[in-house]
C-alpha cells in the first residue's frame, strides 16, 4: 500500500503531526510505502479559480510546490491529511491544499482518479469538547467522496494544546494503530 501523508500544520512537531507520524510508522512496519509532505515548507499557491483543470488540462496547471504532491496522490492508495484545528477549521495551509484538489474532478464533477483510494483525516484541537468542530471531518470528507475516495475515516484528538502533548494520549495512539490494521486489512 502506498500512503501519501500531507501534514498541514505550520509546526513540524505539532499534535496532528505526531498522530500522523505514529500512524505512518505503524503502517511502514506493516510494509506500507510512505511519502510525507510538510506543506508549510513548500512554496505554493491556493487554487486560482482559473478552471484550466476543467477546460485545458486534466491536472492543475499551476507549477509549484504542490505539483509533486498532487501527482503522488494519483498513484497512492491512501491519502492521510493531518491538520490542527484553527479558528474552527483546518489550517490555512491544509485548506489551500484541499482547494487545489479541485483538479481531481472534471467539469461535471466526475472523479478523475482511479477508484478505491482511501482517505484518513487526522485532526487535533485544544478545545476538549468533542462536539466542538466535529463538522470539519464531514464537510471535507464529502468532497473526497465526490472525488471517488472511499473508506473515509478520522482520528480526532480533543483537548491537546501543547506541542507533542498527544504523545501521552494512549487512547489516540492506540486508535491510530487500530486504523492502520483496519485500512491494511
VOMAR-696713 format. One line per 4 residues: number of its first residue (from 1); their letters; for each residue x, y, z of N, C-alpha, C. Coordinates in pm, 1 decimal, always signed. Atoms other than C-alpha are relative to their C-alpha. Layout:
N
NUM = A = X:Y:Z:X:Y:Z:X:Y:Z  ...
This chain:
185
1 = XXXX = +84.6:-118.1:+0.0:+0.0:+0.0:+0.0:+88.4:+123.4:+0.0  -72.6:-126.8:+7.0:+126.8:+344.8:-91.4:-81.2:+107.4:+71.8  +63.6:-104.6:-79.3:+45.8:+621.9:+157.8:+66.6:+133.5:-30.4  -47.8:-137.7:+9.6:+79.7:+993.8:+89.5:-54.7:+72.8:+121.7
5 = XXXX = +36.6:-72.8:-121.5:+78.7:+1190.4:+413.9:+24.7:+148.3:-24.0  -10.1:-144.3:+15.7:+8.5:+1562.6:+388.7:-20.8:+62.7:+137.7  +5.2:-63.9:-130.1:+89.6:+1747.3:+709.5:-28.4:+147.3:-21.9  +42.7:-137.2:+20.3:-96.8:+2077.5:+713.1:+26.0:+92.1:+116.6
9 = XXXX = -29.9:-86.3:-113.8:+38.7:+2211.9:+1038.8:+117.6:+90.3:-32.2  -117.3:-84.8:+16.6:+271.0:+2510.9:+1037.7:+114.6:-40.0:+94.1  -102.7:+45.7:-94.6:+457.0:+2338.4:+1324.0:+29.9:-147.4:-26.0  -38.7:+136.6:+35.1:+650.2:+2023.8:+1235.2:-24.8:-98.5:+115.1
13 = XXXX = +19.2:+88.0:-115.6:+620.1:+1880.6:+1589.3:-135.0:+20.1:+66.1  +133.9:-24.5:-52.4:+250.2:+1951.6:+1628.6:-66.7:-130.7:+42.1  +74.9:+118.2:-41.8:-3.5:+1715.2:+1778.9:-56.2:-76.6:-118.9  +51.6:+70.1:+117.9:-163.4:+1639.4:+1442.9:+113.4:-73.8:-72.0
17 = XXXX = -116.1:+65.1:+61.5:+183.7:+1563.1:+1302.2:+42.4:-122.6:+80.1  -36.9:+114.3:-84.9:+254.5:+1334.2:+1598.9:-90.3:-120.0:-21.7  +93.9:+109.3:+27.1:-58.1:+1130.4:+1536.6:+28.6:-60.2:-137.2  -27.6:+48.0:+135.7:+14.2:+1109.5:+1164.0:+129.9:-79.4:-4.0
21 = XXXX = -128.0:+70.7:-2.2:+372.9:+1008.5:+1231.5:-14.6:-138.0:+62.7  +20.5:+129.9:-64.7:+263.5:+731.6:+1468.7:-74.5:-94.8:-93.8  +73.9:+80.4:+97.6:+12.7:+607.2:+1210.0:+94.9:-49.2:-108.8  -88.2:+33.8:+112.2:+274.4:+615.3:+933.2:+109.7:-98.7:+40.9
25 = XXXX = -102.8:+93.5:-47.2:+544.7:+442.7:+1138.6:-58.7:-139.2:+18.5  +66.9:+129.6:-17.7:+298.9:+167.0:+1228.4:-28.0:-63.4:-135.7  +29.3:+51.1:+134.6:+194.6:+131.1:+862.3:+127.2:-47.1:-69.6  -126.9:+40.8:+61.1:+558.4:+116.6:+747.6:+46.5:-133.9:+55.9
29 = XXXX = -37.7:+128.5:-61.0:+624.3:-165.8:+994.3:-81.0:-114.3:-59.6  +87.2:+101.2:+62.0:+337.6:-348.2:+822.5:+24.0:-9.5:-151.2  -36.8:+10.9:+140.2:+500.2:-296.3:+480.5:-47.9:+109.8:-93.0  +49.6:-108.4:+85.4:+338.3:+24.0:+355.3:+115.4:+88.0:-47.0
33 = XXXX = -92.5:-98.4:+56.7:+530.9:+262.7:+131.1:-53.2:+137.6:+38.1  +43.7:-128.3:-54.8:+522.7:+622.3:+255.5:+71.1:+117.4:-65.5  -53.5:-127.7:+46.5:+570.1:+970.9:+116.8:-67.5:+107.1:+85.3  +53.7:-102.1:-88.9:+528.1:+1261.9:+363.0:+38.4:+138.9:-49.4
37 = XXXX = -22.3:-138.6:+39.8:+492.4:+1629.9:+278.7:-42.2:+92.3:+113.4  +32.0:-107.2:-94.0:+508.2:+1917.9:+527.9:-27.8:+122.3:-85.8  +32.8:-98.4:+101.9:+321.1:+2160.0:+309.2:+33.0:+144.2:+40.2  -39.1:-134.3:-40.8:+409.1:+2464.2:+519.4:+140.6:+34.2:-49.2
41 = XXXX = -135.9:-22.4:+48.4:+766.2:+2420.5:+393.7:+6.6:+13.0:-152.0  +3.0:-8.5:+145.1:+656.8:+2417.3:+28.1:-38.6:+140.3:-45.3  +37.6:-127.6:+60.4:+624.0:+2721.4:-195.8:-114.4:-28.3:-97.7  +116.2:+29.8:+83.7:+273.0:+2704.4:-343.4:-108.2:+105.4:+16.7
45 = XXXX = +116.6:-88.9:-3.2:-44.9:+2894.6:-414.7:-125.0:-84.1:+21.1  +130.6:+63.4:-4.1:-404.5:+2811.2:-342.6:-59.5:-3.5:-140.2  +69.4:+5.4:+129.0:-647.3:+2739.2:-624.9:-24.8:+142.0:-50.0  +16.7:-132.2:+59.5:-662.0:+3035.7:-861.7:-136.9:+16.9:-65.6
49 = XXXX = +132.4:-9.4:+60.0:-1013.7:+2957.5:-985.3:+4.8:+22.0:-150.4  -17.8:-24.8:+143.2:-884.2:+2963.3:-1342.7:-77.7:-99.9:-87.0  +72.2:+107.1:+68.3:-1073.9:+2644.2:-1439.2:+77.6:-62.8:-115.7  -81.1:+65.3:+103.2:-785.6:+2540.1:-1665.7:-3.0:-151.8:+17.7
53 = XXXX = +7.0:+144.4:-25.2:-810.8:+2198.1:-1499.9:-132.2:-59.5:-49.3  +127.7:+46.9:+54.5:-1162.3:+2174.2:-1641.0:-5.8:+18.9:-151.9  +12.6:-37.4:+140.9:-1111.3:+2333.4:-1984.4:+121.0:-35.3:-85.9  -121.4:+18.4:+79.3:-748.0:+2280.1:-2092.3:+81.1:-122.7:+39.1
57 = XXXX = -85.6:+105.5:-52.8:-598.8:+2004.6:-1878.8:-80.4:-88.6:+95.0  +62.3:+87.5:-99.8:-691.3:+1710.3:-1659.0:+72.0:+10.1:+133.9  -77.0:-21.0:-122.1:-447.4:+1832.9:-1395.7:+3.8:+148.6:+29.5  -20.5:-140.6:-36.1:-387.5:+2154.5:-1207.6:+117.0:+52.5:-82.3
61 = XXXX = -103.2:-55.1:+88.3:-185.4:+2377.4:-1438.8:+105.9:+80.5:+75.1  -101.4:-71.7:-77.4:-1.9:+2560.6:-1159.8:+121.3:-90.1:+19.7  -124.7:+72.2:-21.7:+359.7:+2453.1:-1134.8:+69.1:+62.1:+120.7  -58.5:-51.2:-123.4:+475.6:+2497.5:-777.3:+26.1:-115.8:+95.0
65 = XXXX = -32.2:+102.8:-98.4:+548.1:+2307.7:-457.7:-103.7:-109.1:+16.5  +103.2:+103.4:-11.2:+216.5:+2118.4:-469.1:-8.0:-90.5:-122.8  +7.3:+79.7:+122.3:+270.3:+1982.4:-820.8:+37.1:-145.7:+27.3  -43.3:+136.6:-31.9:+462.9:+1677.7:-694.5:-99.5:-69.4:+92.8
69 = XXXX = +94.5:+58.5:-95.7:+218.8:+1621.3:-407.4:-125.0:-48.0:-73.0  +120.9:+37.1:+74.4:-83.4:+1620.6:-639.9:+26.7:-118.9:-92.0  -35.1:+112.8:+87.3:+95.6:+1383.1:-876.2:+13.1:-129.4:+81.3  -13.9:+118.3:-86.7:+182.6:+1143.5:-591.8:-136.7:-54.0:+41.8
73 = XXXX = +134.0:+42.5:-40.1:-184.2:+1134.1:-488.9:-63.9:-84.9:-109.2  +55.0:+78.3:+111.7:-272.0:+999.7:-834.1:+36.3:-147.7:+10.2  -44.4:+139.2:-7.0:-74.3:+683.6:-758.9:-5.4:-60.0:+140.4  +4.6:+53.4:-136.8:-139.7:+643.3:-385.8:-125.3:-83.7:+22.1
77 = XXXX = +116.4:+77.5:-43.5:-376.6:+404.0:-213.9:-73.0:+70.4:+113.7  +56.4:-69.8:-114.7:-429.3:+617.3:+96.5:+56.9:+140.9:+7.0  -39.0:-138.5:-23.7:-421.7:+993.4:+139.5:-29.5:+30.9:+145.7  +11.3:-35.9:-141.2:-357.5:+1088.5:+502.2:+22.0:+150.4:+10.9
81 = XXXX = -8.8:-145.2:-15.6:-425.9:+1454.5:+582.9:-6.8:+35.1:+148.0  -8.7:-35.4:-141.7:-319.3:+1590.6:+920.8:-1.6:+151.4:+14.8  +9.4:-144.5:-20.8:-415.7:+1934.2:+1046.9:-44.2:+30.3:+142.5  +59.0:-51.0:-122.7:-464.3:+2124.0:+1368.0:-130.0:+71.9:-35.2
85 = XXXX = +122.0:-78.3:+17.9:-798.9:+2293.2:+1413.5:+31.9:+141.9:+45.2  -23.3:-141.6:-26.9:-751.4:+2669.2:+1391.3:-127.3:+76.3:-32.9  +119.7:-81.9:+21.6:-1049.1:+2901.0:+1429.7:-114.6:-80.2:-60.3  +113.9:+82.3:+40.0:-1295.4:+2616.1:+1381.5:+13.3:-68.9:-134.1
89 = XXXX = -18.6:+64.3:+129.9:-1142.9:+2473.1:+1063.0:+141.5:-56.4:-7.6  -136.2:+45.8:+23.2:-834.1:+2307.0:+920.0:+89.7:+121.8:-15.2  -95.0:-110.7:+15.8:-519.4:+2519.6:+897.5:-12.8:+60.5:-139.5  +5.0:-63.6:+131.6:-492.5:+2766.8:+611.0:+86.9:-74.5:-100.6
93 = XXXX = -85.7:+78.5:+88.3:-212.2:+2553.9:+468.5:-77.7:-120.1:-55.2  +77.4:+116.9:+43.4:-440.0:+2248.1:+457.7:-114.6:+41.6:-90.9  +111.5:-46.0:+83.4:-730.2:+2446.9:+314.9:+48.0:+31.8:-140.9  -54.3:-29.9:+132.7:-513.7:+2573.5:+28.8:+29.6:-129.8:-75.9
97 = XXXX = -25.5:+130.6:+62.0:-405.0:+2214.1:-40.2:-131.0:-64.0:-46.0  +129.4:+60.8:+34.2:-765.3:+2088.2:-33.7:-60.9:+69.8:-121.1  +53.5:-73.7:+115.0:-871.9:+2362.8:-274.3:+67.9:-41.9:-130.0  -71.5:+42.1:+120.4:-604.0:+2250.4:-520.0:-41.6:-139.5:-44.9
101 = XXXX = +49.9:+132.2:+36.9:-758.8:+1901.8:-515.6:-120.0:+7.4:-93.9  +109.7:-25.8:+93.8:-1036.6:+2055.9:-727.3:+30.4:-59.2:-137.4  -39.6:+54.6:+129.8:-841.4:+1933.3:-1028.4:-26.6:-150.2:-10.6  +25.6:+144.6:+2.1:-926.0:+1573.6:-932.4:-140.4:-35.9:-47.8
105 = XXXX = +131.6:+23.8:+60.3:-1278.6:+1614.7:-1075.0:-8.5:+79.4:-129.2  +15.1:-72.5:+126.1:-1380.3:+1715.2:-1426.1:-109.4:+106.5:+13.6  +97.2:-110.9:-5.3:-1620.7:+1998.1:-1516.5:-138.2:-44.6:+44.9  +127.6:+54.2:-44.9:-1918.1:+1769.0:-1441.7:+10.8:-63.9:+138.7
109 = XXXX = -29.6:+53.7:-132.9:-1763.4:+1671.8:-1105.3:+8.6:-152.2:+0.4  -28.1:+143.2:+9.8:-1686.3:+1320.4:-1226.9:+145.0:-20.5:+42.9  -137.0:+22.0:-47.8:-1378.2:+1179.5:-1049.5:+96.9:-34.5:-113.0  -106.3:+29.9:+95.8:-1056.2:+1168.5:-1248.1:+98.8:-102.8:+53.3
113 = XXXX = -94.3:+92.9:-60.8:-868.7:+943.8:-1007.6:-53.4:-142.2:-6.5  +39.6:+140.5:-3.5:-870.6:+565.6:-1003.6:-85.0:-24.9:+124.3  +86.6:+29.9:-114.3:-1140.6:+425.8:-777.5:+73.7:-86.0:+102.6  -56.5:+83.5:-105.5:-1059.6:+256.6:-449.3:+98.9:+69.5:+90.6
117 = XXXX = -89.5:-74.5:-88.1:-840.0:+526.0:-298.5:-72.4:+28.1:+132.1  +55.9:-25.0:-132.2:-890.1:+587.8:+71.3:+56.3:+130.3:+56.0  -48.4:-117.6:-71.4:-860.0:+895.2:+289.7:-9.3:-24.6:+149.6  +5.2:-2.9:-145.2:-787.0:+939.9:+656.0:+36.0:+140.8:+43.6
121 = XXXX = -25.7:-132.5:-56.4:-812.1:+1272.8:+834.6:+51.2:-15.3:+141.8  -49.7:-9.6:-137.0:-613.3:+1347.4:+1148.8:-18.0:+144.8:+41.4  +28.5:-135.1:-47.7:-737.5:+1649.6:+1341.8:+30.5:+8.9:+148.7  -25.3:-22.6:-142.4:-613.1:+1787.5:+1672.7:-49.7:+139.0:+36.2
125 = XXXX = +52.8:-129.1:-45.1:-768.2:+2066.4:+1874.1:+21.8:+16.9:+148.7  -18.2:-30.2:-141.9:-706.7:+2236.0:+2206.1:-131.2:-12.7:+76.0  +130.7:+6.9:-64.9:-1078.9:+2250.1:+2284.0:-30.2:-145.8:+36.9  +25.5:+138.2:-41.0:-1162.1:+1936.9:+2487.9:-139.5:-51.9:-37.0
129 = XXXX = +137.2:+38.3:+33.0:-1528.0:+1935.3:+2377.1:-3.6:-71.1:-136.1  +1.1:+77.9:+124.6:-1563.6:+1657.6:+2117.1:-109.4:+44.9:-96.7  +105.0:-51.2:+88.6:-1877.9:+1822.6:+1981.5:+46.9:+124.4:-75.6  -51.9:-120.8:+64.7:-1684.9:+2138.4:+1900.0:+79.3:-38.1:-124.5
133 = XXXX = -69.2:+16.9:+128.0:-1571.6:+2142.7:+1538.0:-11.1:-140.6:-58.3  +19.4:+136.3:+51.2:-1698.6:+1788.6:+1475.5:-44.1:+1.0:-146.0  +46.7:-10.2:+138.3:-1837.1:+1912.3:+1143.1:+113.7:+7.0:-101.8  -112.1:-13.6:+93.9:-1490.0:+1958.4:+989.9:+15.9:-126.9:-82.2
137 = XXXX = -20.6:+126.6:+71.6:-1449.0:+1592.4:+902.0:-110.3:-25.2:-102.3  +109.1:+29.9:+93.3:-1794.2:+1552.4:+746.6:+0.6:+94.8:-119.5  -5.0:-98.1:+108.8:-1753.0:+1870.0:+541.7:+103.5:-39.0:-104.8  -106.2:+30.0:+95.9:-1422.1:+1773.7:+384.8:-8.0:-142.2:-54.0
141 = XXXX = +9.6:+137.0:+51.7:-1486.0:+1401.1:+359.2:-101.4:-8.4:-113.6  +97.4:+1.4:+109.6:-1786.1:+1476.5:+136.9:+65.4:+40.2:-131.3  -73.2:-37.2:+121.2:-1550.8:+1646.9:-111.6:+81.0:-118.9:-51.6  -83.7:+112.2:+41.5:-1319.8:+1346.2:-114.0:-83.5:-117.0:-50.9
145 = XXXX = +90.1:+102.5:+53.8:-1610.3:+1107.4:-161.8:-42.9:+36.6:-141.1  +34.9:-46.6:+134.4:-1712.3:+1320.1:-461.7:+115.0:-27.9:-96.4  -116.9:+25.8:+83.8:-1356.1:+1274.5:-592.8:+23.8:-148.9:-22.3  -12.7:+143.3:+19.3:-1400.0:+897.4:-569.6:+72.3:-74.1:+110.6
149 = XXXX = -65.9:+65.8:-112.6:-1220.5:+828.0:-242.6:-103.8:-76.6:+82.3  +88.6:+80.4:-84.2:-1373.1:+558.6:-21.1:+62.8:-18.5:+138.2  -46.5:+33.3:-134.1:-1339.6:+443.9:+338.5:+56.9:+120.4:+74.2  -46.1:-118.3:-72.2:-1302.1:+794.9:+471.6:-10.9:-24.5:+149.5
153 = XXXX = -1.2:+16.1:-145.0:-1212.5:+795.6:+837.2:+68.8:+119.1:+63.1  -58.3:-112.6:-72.1:-1094.1:+1034.9:+1104.0:+55.2:-46.6:+133.6  -54.0:+12.4:-135.3:-874.4:+1036.3:+1411.6:+1.2:+141.0:+55.0  +5.8:-132.6:-61.3:-954.8:+1333.4:+1635.0:+60.0:-6.0:+139.3
157 = XXXX = -55.8:-15.4:-134.3:-755.9:+1440.7:+1937.4:-50.1:+132.9:+54.6  +56.9:-120.9:-61.0:-951.2:+1687.2:+2150.5:+68.8:+24.1:+134.2  -59.3:-34.3:-129.6:-801.6:+1871.4:+2445.7:+150.8:-12.0:+3.0  -146.9:+0.7:+4.1:-439.7:+1866.9:+2328.1:+46.2:+138.8:-41.6
161 = XXXX = -36.2:-139.8:+22.0:-278.9:+2206.5:+2349.2:+149.0:+17.0:-32.3  -143.4:-21.6:+18.0:+98.7:+2196.8:+2386.0:+60.7:-90.8:-105.7  -67.0:+81.6:+101.1:+334.9:+2068.4:+2115.7:+39.3:-136.8:+55.8  -35.5:+135.4:-39.1:+375.6:+1692.1:+2138.6:-82.2:-59.5:+112.2
165 = XXXX = +83.0:+46.8:-112.1:+114.7:+1660.2:+2414.5:-74.2:-129.4:-32.9  +77.6:+117.1:+40.4:-72.6:+1395.9:+2216.1:+77.4:-131.0:+19.1  -80.4:+121.2:-18.4:+217.7:+1151.1:+2260.0:-35.4:-71.4:+130.4  +40.2:+59.4:-128.4:+91.6:+1095.3:+2615.3:-143.1:-51.4:-0.4
169 = XXXX = +138.6:+45.4:+10.7:-260.7:+1014.2:+2494.1:-3.1:-140.5:-58.9  -1.9:+139.7:+43.8:-253.7:+634.5:+2479.3:-123.7:-35.6:-82.2  +122.3:+30.4:+74.1:-614.8:+627.7:+2356.2:+11.1:+41.5:-146.2  -14.3:-49.6:+137.2:-528.7:+834.1:+2046.8:+104.4:-81.1:-75.4
173 = XXXX = -104.8:+78.3:+66.1:-208.0:+643.6:+1970.6:-50.1:-140.7:-32.4  +58.0:+132.8:+25.1:-395.2:+314.7:+2002.4:-99.5:+6.6:-115.9  +94.2:-18.0:+109.9:-667.9:+444.9:+1771.6:+74.4:+8.3:-133.9  -80.1:-9.1:+122.3:-400.8:+531.1:+1513.2:+47.1:-139.5:-42.9
177 = XXXX = -44.4:+136.7:+30.6:-264.6:+175.1:+1534.4:-115.8:-85.1:-51.7  +118.1:+75.2:+43.8:-615.5:+30.2:+1501.5:-41.3:+39.7:-141.9  +32.1:-46.9:+135.3:-678.3:+245.2:+1192.5:+92.2:-63.0:-103.1  -94.5:+65.8:+91.2:-362.9:+102.4:+1033.1:-48.5:-140.6:-30.4
181 = XXXX = +44.8:+138.8:+19.0:-488.3:-251.8:+1086.7:-127.9:-6.3:-80.6  +127.3:-4.7:+72.4:-834.4:-160.7:+960.8:+23.4:+30.0:-148.8  -22.1:-42.6:+137.9:-704.5:+8.6:+645.8:+81.6:-103.0:-77.5  -84.4:+97.8:+70.1:-441.3:-253.9:+563.1:-65.4:-137.3:-13.7
185 = X = +66.8:+132.0:+2.8:-685.4:-543.0:+615.7:-56.0:-33.1:-137.5
